[in-house]
Amino acid sequence: LNTSIITKIFGTKIDMLNLIWINRARNHYHMSAADMYAMLIPISYKLKKEEVQALVEADSSDAYESALKKTYFGRVYKNYMAPENLGSEYNYVLRHILNKLSREDPYSVATLHNYLYLKEHEIARLTIAVECVRYGMPSDEAMKLILAL
């Protein structure tokens, strides 16, 4: 079992979840820095402690965006790291990492994880489609919701 593959997959997932939670805590719930620290997963992969601190304690939106751009994810995925879209960026980054690892080592646990991840999203898209039909949503709006996942 190649632990570096598992570390990359779950490390990326944890870092991205922490970024999303910091963003939501700041922009939607207006939480204090102490409350944000308490809610974060205390493990990191590519995020440095100083970067997390800069994100949590940023005093303005500009300072927050600047700190986000300085992180590993902000540098590597600079076209995708917009604070208002971190949820969809999470899916993009995780899918990108899983596809890359699956191609590099097709007989590893990464391929299985990638398959399960893709199936999970396929089921979610089907559920969205069924719910849109159930509630009579216009097809163009339904497609936007389905494609957003």
MODELLER restraints for C-alpha pairs under 7 A, 6 or more apart:
rsr = mdl.restraints
at = mdl.atoms
rsr.add(forms.Gaussian(group=physical.xy_distance, feature=features.Distance(at['CA:5:A'], at['CA:110:A']), mean=6.62, stdev=0.5))
rsr.add(forms.Gaussian(group=physical.xy_distance, feature=features.Distance(at['CA:9:A'], at['CA:98:A']), mean=6.97, stdev=0.5))
rsr.add(forms.Gaussian(group=physical.xy_distance, feature=features.Distance(at['CA:11:A'], at['CA:44:A']), mean=6.35, stdev=0.5))
rsr.add(forms.Gaussian(group=physical.xy_distance, feature=features.Distance(at['CA:11:A'], at['CA:45:A']), mean=4.72, stdev=0.5))
rsr.add(forms.Gaussian(group=physical.xy_distance, feature=features.Distance(at['CA:12:A'], at['CA:45:A']), mean=6.48, stdev=0.5))
rsr.add(forms.Gaussian(group=physical.xy_distance, feature=features.Distance(at['CA:13:A'], at['CA:94:A']), mean=6.73, stdev=0.5))
rsr.add(forms.Gaussian(group=physical.xy_distance, feature=features.Distance(at['CA:14:A'], at['CA:44:A']), mean=6.74, stdev=0.5))
rsr.add(forms.Gaussian(group=physical.xy_distance, feature=features.Distance(at['CA:15:A'], at['CA:44:A']), mean=5.81, stdev=0.5))
rsr.add(forms.Gaussian(group=physical.xy_distance, feature=features.Distance(at['CA:15:A'], at['CA:45:A']), mean=6.42, stdev=0.5))
rsr.add(forms.Gaussian(group=physical.xy_distance, feature=features.Distance(at['CA:15:A'], at['CA:46:A']), mean=6.98, stdev=0.5))
rsr.add(forms.Gaussian(group=physical.xy_distance, feature=features.Distance(at['CA:15:A'], at['CA:47:A']), mean=6.35, stdev=0.5))
rsr.add(forms.Gaussian(group=physical.xy_distance, feature=features.Distance(at['CA:16:A'], at['CA:90:A']), mean=5.98, stdev=0.5))
rsr.add(forms.Gaussian(group=physical.xy_distance, feature=features.Distance(at['CA:18:A'], at['CA:40:A']), mean=5.82, stdev=0.5))
rsr.add(forms.Gaussian(group=physical.xy_distance, feature=features.Distance(at['CA:18:A'], at['CA:41:A']), mean=6.61, stdev=0.5))
rsr.add(forms.Gaussian(group=physical.xy_distance, feature=features.Distance(at['CA:20:A'], at['CA:86:A']), mean=5.86, stdev=0.5))
rsr.add(forms.Gaussian(group=physical.xy_distance, feature=features.Distance(at['CA:20:A'], at['CA:87:A']), mean=6.61, stdev=0.5))
rsr.add(forms.Gaussian(group=physical.xy_distance, feature=features.Distance(at['CA:22:A'], at['CA:36:A']), mean=6.57, stdev=0.5))
rsr.add(forms.Gaussian(group=physical.xy_distance, feature=features.Distance(at['CA:22:A'], at['CA:56:A']), mean=6.47, stdev=0.5))
rsr.add(forms.Gaussian(group=physical.xy_distance, feature=features.Distance(at['CA:23:A'], at['CA:83:A']), mean=6.66, stdev=0.5))
rsr.add(forms.Gaussian(group=physical.xy_distance, feature=features.Distance(at['CA:25:A'], at['CA:31:A']), mean=5.39, stdev=0.5))
rsr.add(forms.Gaussian(group=physical.xy_distance, feature=features.Distance(at['CA:25:A'], at['CA:36:A']), mean=6.60, stdev=0.5))
rsr.add(forms.Gaussian(group=physical.xy_distance, feature=features.Distance(at['CA:33:A'], at['CA:56:A']), mean=5.80, stdev=0.5))
rsr.add(forms.Gaussian(group=physical.xy_distance, feature=features.Distance(at['CA:33:A'], at['CA:57:A']), mean=6.12, stdev=0.5))
rsr.add(forms.Gaussian(group=physical.xy_distance, feature=features.Distance(at['CA:36:A'], at['CA:56:A']), mean=6.93, stdev=0.5))
rsr.add(forms.Gaussian(group=physical.xy_distance, feature=features.Distance(at['CA:46:A'], at['CA:72:A']), mean=6.22, stdev=0.5))
rsr.add(forms.Gaussian(group=physical.xy_distance, feature=features.Distance(at['CA:47:A'], at['CA:71:A']), mean=6.50, stdev=0.5))
rsr.add(forms.Gaussian(group=physical.xy_distance, feature=features.Distance(at['CA:47:A'], at['CA:72:A']), mean=6.67, stdev=0.5))
rsr.add(forms.Gaussian(group=physical.xy_distance, feature=features.Distance(at['CA:51:A'], at['CA:67:A']), mean=6.79, stdev=0.5))
rsr.add(forms.Gaussian(group=physical.xy_distance, feature=features.Distance(at['CA:51:A'], at['CA:71:A']), mean=6.42, stdev=0.5))
rsr.add(forms.Gaussian(group=physical.xy_distance, feature=features.Distance(at['CA:54:A'], at['CA:67:A']), mean=6.07, stdev=0.5))
rsr.add(forms.Gaussian(group=physical.xy_distance, feature=features.Distance(at['CA:55:A'], at['CA:64:A']), mean=5.46, stdev=0.5))
rsr.add(forms.Gaussian(group=physical.xy_distance, feature=features.Distance(at['CA:55:A'], at['CA:67:A']), mean=5.76, stdev=0.5))
rsr.add(forms.Gaussian(group=physical.xy_distance, feature=features.Distance(at['CA:55:A'], at['CA:68:A']), mean=6.69, stdev=0.5))
rsr.add(forms.Gaussian(group=physical.xy_distance, feature=features.Distance(at['CA:58:A'], at['CA:64:A']), mean=5.16, stdev=0.5))
rsr.add(forms.Gaussian(group=physical.xy_distance, feature=features.Distance(at['CA:68:A'], at['CA:74:A']), mean=5.70, stdev=0.5))
rsr.add(forms.Gaussian(group=physical.xy_distance, feature=features.Distance(at['CA:69:A'], at['CA:75:A']), mean=5.99, stdev=0.5))
rsr.add(forms.Gaussian(group=physical.xy_distance, feature=features.Distance(at['CA:69:A'], at['CA:78:A']), mean=6.90, stdev=0.5))
rsr.add(forms.Gaussian(group=physical.xy_distance, feature=features.Distance(at['CA:74:A'], at['CA:81:A']), mean=5.72, stdev=0.5))
rsr.add(forms.Gaussian(group=physical.xy_distance, feature=features.Distance(at['CA:80:A'], at['CA:89:A']), mean=5.93, stdev=0.5))
rsr.add(forms.Gaussian(group=physical.xy_distance, feature=features.Distance(at['CA:81:A'], at['CA:89:A']), mean=6.56, stdev=0.5))
rsr.add(forms.Gaussian(group=physical.xy_distance, feature=features.Distance(at['CA:88:A'], at['CA:149:A']), mean=6.94, stdev=0.5))
rsr.add(forms.Gaussian(group=physical.xy_distance, feature=features.Distance(at['CA:98:A'], at['CA:110:A']), mean=6.34, stdev=0.5))
rsr.add(forms.Gaussian(group=physical.xy_distance, feature=features.Distance(at['CA:98:A'], at['CA:114:A']), mean=5.36, stdev=0.5))
rsr.add(forms.Gaussian(group=physical.xy_distance, feature=features.Distance(at['CA:99:A'], at['CA:114:A']), mean=6.71, stdev=0.5))
rsr.add(forms.Gaussian(group=physical.xy_distance, feature=features.Distance(at['CA:101:A'], at['CA:110:A']), mean=5.96, stdev=0.5))
rsr.add(forms.Gaussian(group=physical.xy_distance, feature=features.Distance(at['CA:102:A'], at['CA:110:A']), mean=5.27, stdev=0.5))
rsr.add(forms.Gaussian(group=physical.xy_distance, feature=features.Distance(at['CA:102:A'], at['CA:111:A']), mean=4.68, stdev=0.5))
rsr.add(forms.Gaussian(group=physical.xy_distance, feature=features.Distance(at['CA:125:A'], at['CA:146:A']), mean=5.37, stdev=0.5))
rsr.add(forms.Gaussian(group=physical.xy_distance, feature=features.Distance(at['CA:125:A'], at['CA:149:A']), mean=6.93, stdev=0.5))
rsr.add(forms.Gaussian(group=physical.xy_distance, feature=features.Distance(at['CA:128:A'], at['CA:146:A']), mean=6.33, stdev=0.5))
rsr.add(forms.Gaussian(group=physical.xy_distance, feature=features.Distance(at['CA:129:A'], at['CA:142:A']), mean=6.75, stdev=0.5))
rsr.add(forms.Gaussian(group=physical.xy_distance, feature=features.Distance(at['CA:129:A'], at['CA:146:A']), mean=6.79, stdev=0.5))
rsr.add(forms.Gaussian(group=physical.xy_distance, feature=features.Distance(at['CA:132:A'], at['CA:142:A']), mean=5.89, stdev=0.5))
